[in-house]
């Protein structure tokens, strides 16, 4: 969702205040670029900037022959990556004419998976021989997320369309110093957002599914509820929450918190936790009643050669395609190696999917000790990804959102 400018005057500037130096850190010494053109025969992986720590990119390159020519490229926003998929679809231009070369593998946010499938932007992934995939395939939460039919709906008979490599949560960030000064009780759950002392002191995501979703969680309902009319008190609760909000933004919800113009902000752990580490005034919590989960996924654009099995006997599959597939499979397996997954989780502020159902006592200390980064099993059992809804439900969400935002709720 695009950013906007509110009547408080906060520019919705794609979090530029948080990311000014990130590209410099990634590109140094790696040959990793945002808009450069790699050599013609290279294998390209385009990722969300900072979603894979630079140390791990170097380690993967160290393990492989430089002649194999794997190139990492980055984009600043998940929306930018989805936009690239749309621009690449059906492109008739030559490689030299394209402003951005097509990647063999690309990061996609989970909420874009359904439209990407529906629009034919991506193709199914053959993960059958990728080390580390089967343990994930055995977990219902990951199967439901990435096994879809041709309309992008979760289906046990569907194909695998994506490979998860990082996940996070929607959480509450707050001004710890202000809470101490005012003697306020620290927030622990969604219901705290309705407390009278926080009137006009909250930043929320500018997203109907997210805001209605957290209200549903407060009421003990699923964030994927299809019939909103059946949920008692939903509209008045949502209207009351609206009165607490100073800023709606999906891009700059942290800026007013940093400037102390709001006391709390609701957003994504992958964006909030780096701020918590840098700014001791800010603390954060994953709500105890469960939350919305989010994931970064690897997908294959529809226009690149299909990821093939290593033992393929298809005569039409040439040697170059097999070599490219092998290298991409190695990259996927690399992301799921326990030692690599640990580093990714600690350094990127997002957790590897291999740790979702792990015995916490067996995890590295850095992961055991932070329930902000890795919530408890009890919280995770009550948490959900946003799954696609039928058109009738989408219309209900839209109408309710508009009524509340325009002050027309009953």
C-alpha positions as CSV (number, residue, x, y, z in Angstrom):
1,X,0.0,0.0,0.0
2,X,1.4,3.4,-0.9
3,X,2.3,5.9,1.7
4,X,0.5,9.1,2.4
5,X,1.0,12.4,4.3
6,X,-1.1,12.8,7.4
7,X,-2.5,16.0,8.8
8,X,0.3,15.7,11.4
9,X,2.7,16.4,8.6
10,X,4.7,13.2,8.6
11,X,6.0,12.4,5.2
12,X,5.5,8.8,4.2
13,X,9.1,8.3,2.9
14,X,9.6,4.6,2.7
15,X,11.6,4.5,5.9
16,X,14.5,6.4,4.4
17,X,15.4,7.7,7.8
18,X,16.2,4.1,8.8
19,X,18.0,2.9,5.7
20,X,20.3,5.6,4.5
21,X,23.5,3.6,4.6
22,X,22.2,0.0,4.0
23,X,23.1,-0.3,0.4
24,X,26.7,0.8,1.0
25,X,27.2,-2.0,3.6
26,X,25.8,-4.7,1.2
27,X,27.6,-3.7,-1.9
28,X,31.1,-3.4,-0.4
29,X,33.3,-6.2,-1.5
30,X,30.5,-8.4,-2.9
31,X,29.7,-7.2,-6.3
32,X,26.1,-6.9,-5.1
33,X,24.2,-4.1,-6.7
34,X,20.9,-2.5,-6.8
35,X,20.8,-1.6,-10.5
36,X,24.0,-2.9,-12.1
37,X,23.9,-5.3,-15.0
38,X,25.7,-8.6,-14.3
39,X,27.3,-10.6,-17.0
40,X,25.1,-12.3,-19.6
41,X,25.4,-15.9,-18.3
42,X,25.3,-15.2,-14.6
43,X,22.8,-16.7,-12.1
44,X,21.0,-13.9,-10.3
45,X,19.4,-13.8,-6.9
46,X,17.6,-10.6,-6.1
47,X,16.8,-10.2,-2.4
48,X,15.3,-7.7,0.0
49,X,18.1,-5.6,1.3
50,X,19.4,-6.7,4.6
51,X,17.1,-9.8,4.8
52,X,20.2,-12.0,4.4
53,X,23.2,-10.7,6.3
54,X,26.2,-9.7,4.2
55,X,28.4,-12.2,6.1
56,X,26.2,-15.1,4.7
57,X,26.4,-13.8,1.2
58,X,30.2,-13.8,1.4
59,X,30.2,-17.3,2.9
60,X,28.1,-18.8,0.1
61,X,30.3,-17.2,-2.5
62,X,33.4,-18.5,-0.6
63,X,32.1,-22.0,-0.9
64,X,31.5,-21.9,-4.7
65,X,33.8,-21.5,-7.7
66,X,33.9,-17.9,-8.7
67,X,33.6,-19.0,-12.3
68,X,30.0,-20.1,-11.5
69,X,29.3,-16.4,-11.4
70,X,26.4,-16.2,-8.9
71,X,25.3,-12.5,-8.5
72,X,23.3,-11.1,-5.6
73,X,21.3,-8.0,-6.2
74,X,19.1,-6.1,-3.8
75,X,16.0,-4.0,-3.6
76,X,15.0,-1.7,-0.7
77,X,11.3,-2.7,-0.4
78,X,9.2,-5.8,-0.8
79,X,6.8,-3.6,-2.9
80,X,9.7,-2.9,-5.2
81,X,10.3,-6.6,-5.7
82,X,6.7,-7.3,-6.6
83,X,6.8,-4.4,-9.0
84,X,9.8,-6.0,-10.7
85,X,7.9,-9.2,-11.2
86,X,5.1,-7.2,-12.9
87,X,7.6,-5.4,-15.1
88,X,9.3,-8.6,-16.2
89,X,6.1,-10.3,-17.1
90,X,5.8,-10.9,-20.9
91,X,8.7,-8.5,-21.5
92,X,9.6,-8.5,-25.2
93,X,12.6,-6.4,-24.9
94,X,16.2,-7.7,-25.2
95,X,18.5,-8.1,-22.2
96,X,20.3,-4.9,-23.1
97,X,17.0,-3.0,-23.3
98,X,15.7,-4.1,-19.9
99,X,16.3,-1.5,-17.1
100,X,16.7,-4.4,-14.6
101,X,17.8,-7.9,-15.5
102,X,15.5,-10.7,-14.7
103,X,16.5,-12.7,-11.6
104,X,16.5,-16.5,-11.4
105,X,15.3,-16.3,-7.8
106,X,13.7,-13.4,-6.0
107,X,12.4,-12.4,-2.5
108,X,8.6,-12.0,-2.3
109,X,6.6,-11.1,0.8
110,X,3.9,-13.6,1.7
111,X,1.0,-11.2,1.2
112,X,2.1,-10.9,-2.5
113,X,2.1,-14.6,-3.1
114,X,-1.6,-14.9,-4.1
115,X,-1.6,-12.1,-6.7
116,X,1.8,-13.2,-8.1
117,X,0.3,-16.7,-8.8
118,X,-3.0,-15.3,-10.1
119,X,-1.2,-12.9,-12.5
120,X,1.2,-15.6,-13.7
121,X,4.3,-13.7,-12.4
122,X,5.9,-16.8,-10.8
123,X,6.2,-20.5,-11.4
124,X,6.0,-23.5,-9.0
125,X,9.3,-24.5,-7.3
126,X,10.7,-28.0,-7.5
127,X,12.1,-28.5,-4.0
128,X,12.0,-32.2,-3.8
129,X,15.8,-32.6,-3.8
130,X,16.7,-29.5,-1.9
131,X,18.3,-30.4,1.5
132,X,16.3,-28.9,4.4
133,X,12.9,-28.7,2.6
134,X,11.3,-31.9,3.8
135,X,11.3,-30.9,7.5
136,X,9.5,-27.7,6.6
137,X,7.1,-29.5,4.2
138,X,6.1,-31.7,7.2
139,X,4.9,-28.6,9.1
140,X,1.3,-27.6,8.4
141,X,2.0,-23.9,8.8
142,X,4.6,-23.8,6.0
143,X,2.6,-26.1,3.7
144,X,-0.5,-23.9,4.1
145,X,1.5,-20.8,3.3
146,X,3.3,-22.0,0.1
147,X,1.2,-24.9,-1.3
148,X,-1.4,-23.2,-3.5
149,X,-3.7,-23.9,-6.4
150,X,-3.6,-21.9,-9.7
151,X,-5.7,-19.2,-8.1
152,X,-3.3,-18.7,-5.3
153,X,-5.5,-20.3,-2.7
154,X,-4.1,-22.7,-0.1
155,X,-4.7,-26.3,-1.3
156,X,-3.3,-29.7,-0.1
157,X,-3.4,-30.7,-3.8
158,X,-1.7,-27.6,-5.0
159,X,1.9,-27.1,-6.0
160,X,4.7,-25.5,-4.0
161,X,5.2,-21.9,-5.2
162,X,7.7,-20.5,-2.7
163,X,10.5,-21.4,-0.3
164,X,10.3,-19.5,3.1
165,X,13.7,-18.3,4.5
166,X,12.7,-15.7,7.1
167,X,9.7,-14.9,9.2
168,X,8.6,-12.3,11.7
169,X,5.7,-10.9,13.7
170,X,3.5,-7.9,14.1
171,X,4.4,-6.4,17.4
172,X,4.0,-3.3,19.6
173,X,6.9,-0.8,20.0
174,X,6.7,1.8,22.8
175,X,8.6,4.6,24.4
176,X,10.1,2.9,27.5
177,X,11.3,6.1,29.1
178,X,7.9,7.7,28.7
179,X,6.2,4.7,30.3
180,X,8.6,4.9,33.2
181,X,8.2,8.7,33.6
182,X,4.4,8.4,33.6
183,X,4.2,5.3,35.7
184,X,2.2,3.5,33.0
185,X,1.9,-0.3,33.0
186,X,3.8,-1.8,30.2
187,X,1.8,-3.1,27.2
188,X,1.5,-6.9,27.0
189,X,-1.4,-7.5,24.6
190,X,-3.5,-5.9,21.9
191,X,-6.1,-4.7,24.4
192,X,-3.6,-2.2,25.8
193,X,-4.0,-0.1,22.7
194,X,-7.5,0.8,23.8
195,X,-6.3,2.3,27.2
196,X,-7.5,5.9,27.7
197,X,-4.0,7.2,28.4
198,X,-3.0,6.4,24.8
199,X,-5.7,8.5,23.1
200,X,-4.1,10.1,19.9
201,X,-0.8,8.5,20.9
202,X,-0.6,5.5,18.6
203,X,0.9,4.8,15.1
204,X,-0.8,2.0,13.2
205,X,-0.1,0.4,9.9
206,X,-2.2,1.8,7.0
207,X,-3.6,-1.7,6.3
208,X,-7.2,-3.0,6.7
209,X,-6.2,-6.6,7.2
210,X,-3.6,-5.7,9.8
211,X,-5.7,-3.3,11.9
212,X,-8.9,-5.2,11.6
213,X,-6.8,-8.4,12.3
214,X,-5.4,-7.1,15.6
215,X,-8.9,-6.1,16.6
216,X,-10.1,-9.6,15.8
217,X,-7.3,-11.0,18.0
218,X,-8.4,-8.7,20.9
219,X,-11.8,-10.3,20.5
220,X,-10.4,-13.8,20.4
221,X,-11.1,-14.3,16.7
222,X,-8.9,-15.5,13.8
223,X,-7.2,-12.8,11.7
224,X,-8.6,-14.7,8.7
225,X,-12.2,-14.4,9.7
226,X,-14.3,-14.3,6.5
227,X,-17.6,-13.1,7.9
228,X,-17.0,-9.9,9.9
229,X,-20.7,-9.4,10.4
230,X,-20.8,-12.5,12.7
231,X,-18.2,-11.0,15.1
232,X,-19.9,-9.3,18.0
233,X,-18.7,-5.8,18.9
234,X,-16.1,-5.7,16.0
235,X,-17.2,-2.3,14.5
236,X,-17.5,-0.4,17.8
237,X,-14.1,-1.8,19.0
238,X,-12.5,-0.8,15.7
239,X,-14.1,2.7,15.9
240,X,-12.8,3.1,19.5
241,X,-9.3,2.1,18.3
242,X,-9.5,4.6,15.5
243,X,-9.9,7.4,18.2
244,X,-6.6,6.3,19.7
245,X,-4.6,6.7,16.5
246,X,-2.5,9.7,15.6
247,X,-0.8,8.3,12.4
248,X,-1.7,5.6,9.9
249,X,1.3,4.6,7.8
250,X,2.8,1.4,6.4
251,X,6.1,3.1,5.7
252,X,6.8,5.7,8.4
253,X,4.9,4.4,11.4
254,X,8.2,4.4,13.5
255,X,9.1,8.1,12.7
256,X,6.6,9.7,15.1
257,X,7.6,7.2,17.8
258,X,11.2,8.1,17.4
259,X,10.3,11.8,17.6
260,X,8.2,11.1,20.7
261,X,5.0,12.3,19.0
262,X,3.4,8.9,19.7
263,X,3.8,6.6,22.7
264,X,3.2,3.3,20.8
265,X,3.5,2.0,17.3
266,X,2.3,-1.3,15.8
267,X,4.5,-2.7,13.0
268,X,6.7,-5.5,11.9
269,X,9.5,-7.1,14.0
270,X,11.9,-7.1,11.1
271,X,11.7,-3.3,11.2
272,X,11.2,-2.7,14.9
273,X,13.9,-4.9,16.4
274,X,16.8,-3.1,14.6
275,X,15.5,0.2,16.0
276,X,15.2,-1.3,19.5
277,X,18.9,-2.3,19.3
278,X,19.9,1.2,18.3
279,X,17.7,3.3,20.5
280,X,17.4,2.4,24.2
281,X,14.4,4.6,24.6
282,X,12.4,2.2,22.5
283,X,11.2,-1.3,23.7
284,X,8.9,-3.8,22.0
285,X,6.6,-6.8,22.8
286,X,4.8,-9.5,20.9
287,X,1.2,-9.6,22.2
288,X,0.5,-12.5,24.5
289,X,-2.8,-13.6,22.7
290,X,-1.0,-14.2,19.4
291,X,-0.2,-12.0,16.4
292,X,0.0,-11.8,12.7
293,X,3.0,-13.6,11.1
294,X,4.9,-12.4,8.1
295,X,7.4,-14.2,5.9
296,X,10.0,-13.5,3.2
297,X,9.9,-16.2,0.5
298,X,12.1,-17.2,-2.4
299,X,10.2,-17.4,-5.7
300,X,11.0,-18.0,-9.4
301,X,9.9,-15.5,-12.0
302,X,7.7,-17.2,-14.6
303,X,10.1,-16.3,-17.5
304,X,13.2,-18.0,-16.2
305,X,14.1,-21.7,-16.7
306,X,12.3,-24.0,-14.3
307,X,14.2,-25.3,-11.3
308,X,15.0,-28.8,-12.5
309,X,15.8,-32.0,-10.6
310,X,19.5,-33.0,-10.5
311,X,18.7,-36.4,-12.0
312,X,16.6,-35.0,-14.8
313,X,16.5,-37.1,-18.1
314,X,14.6,-34.5,-20.1
315,X,16.6,-34.2,-23.3
316,X,15.4,-30.6,-23.7
317,X,17.0,-29.6,-20.5
318,X,20.4,-28.3,-21.5
319,X,23.6,-28.5,-19.4
320,X,23.5,-24.8,-18.6
321,X,20.0,-25.0,-17.2
322,X,21.0,-28.0,-15.0
323,X,24.0,-26.1,-13.7
324,X,21.9,-23.0,-12.9
325,X,19.3,-25.1,-11.1
326,X,22.0,-26.9,-9.1
327,X,23.5,-23.6,-8.0
328,X,20.0,-22.2,-7.0
329,X,19.2,-25.4,-5.1
330,X,22.5,-25.1,-3.3
331,X,21.5,-21.5,-2.3
332,X,18.1,-22.7,-1.0
333,X,19.7,-25.5,1.0
334,X,22.3,-23.1,2.3
335,X,19.6,-20.8,3.8
336,X,18.2,-23.8,5.7
337,X,21.5,-25.1,7.2
338,X,21.2,-24.9,11.0
339,X,24.4,-22.9,11.4
340,X,23.5,-20.5,8.6
341,X,19.9,-20.2,9.8
342,X,21.2,-19.3,13.2
343,X,23.3,-16.5,11.9
344,X,20.5,-15.3,9.7
345,X,18.1,-15.2,12.7
346,X,20.5,-13.4,15.0
347,X,21.8,-10.8,12.4
348,X,18.7,-10.1,10.3
349,X,16.0,-9.6,13.0
350,X,14.0,-12.3,11.3
351,X,13.8,-16.0,12.3
352,X,14.6,-18.9,10.0
353,X,11.6,-21.2,9.4
354,X,13.6,-24.2,10.6
355,X,13.3,-22.8,14.2
356,X,9.5,-22.3,14.2
357,X,8.6,-25.5,16.0
358,X,12.0,-26.2,17.6
359,X,12.6,-27.2,21.2
360,X,13.6,-23.8,22.6
361,X,16.0,-25.4,25.1
362,X,18.1,-26.8,22.2
363,X,18.4,-23.5,20.4
364,X,21.5,-21.2,20.5
365,X,21.4,-18.9,23.5
366,X,20.9,-15.8,21.4
367,X,17.6,-17.2,20.2
368,X,16.5,-18.7,23.6
369,X,16.8,-15.5,25.4
370,X,14.7,-13.2,23.2
371,X,11.0,-13.6,23.0
372,X,10.8,-10.4,21.0
373,X,12.7,-12.2,18.2
374,X,11.3,-15.7,18.8
375,X,8.0,-15.7,20.7
376,X,7.1,-18.5,23.0
377,X,5.4,-21.7,21.7
378,X,2.2,-20.6,23.4
379,X,2.1,-17.3,21.5
380,X,3.1,-18.9,18.2
381,X,0.2,-21.5,18.6
382,X,-2.2,-18.5,18.6
383,X,-0.5,-16.7,15.7
384,X,-1.4,-16.8,12.0
385,X,-0.3,-15.7,8.6
386,X,-2.7,-13.5,6.6
387,X,-4.3,-15.9,4.1
388,X,-6.3,-15.0,1.0
389,X,-10.0,-14.3,1.6
390,X,-12.9,-14.7,-0.8
391,X,-14.0,-11.5,-2.7
392,X,-17.1,-11.2,-0.5
393,X,-14.9,-11.1,2.6
394,X,-12.5,-8.6,1.0
395,X,-15.5,-6.3,0.3
396,X,-16.6,-6.6,4.0
397,X,-13.1,-5.6,5.2
398,X,-13.0,-2.7,2.7
399,X,-16.4,-1.3,3.7
400,X,-15.7,-1.6,7.4
401,X,-12.3,0.1,7.0
402,X,-13.8,3.0,5.0
403,X,-16.7,3.4,7.5
404,X,-14.3,3.6,10.5
405,X,-11.7,5.9,8.8
406,X,-14.4,8.3,7.5
407,X,-16.2,8.3,10.9
408,X,-19.3,6.7,9.5
409,X,-19.3,3.6,11.6
410,X,-22.5,2.8,13.5
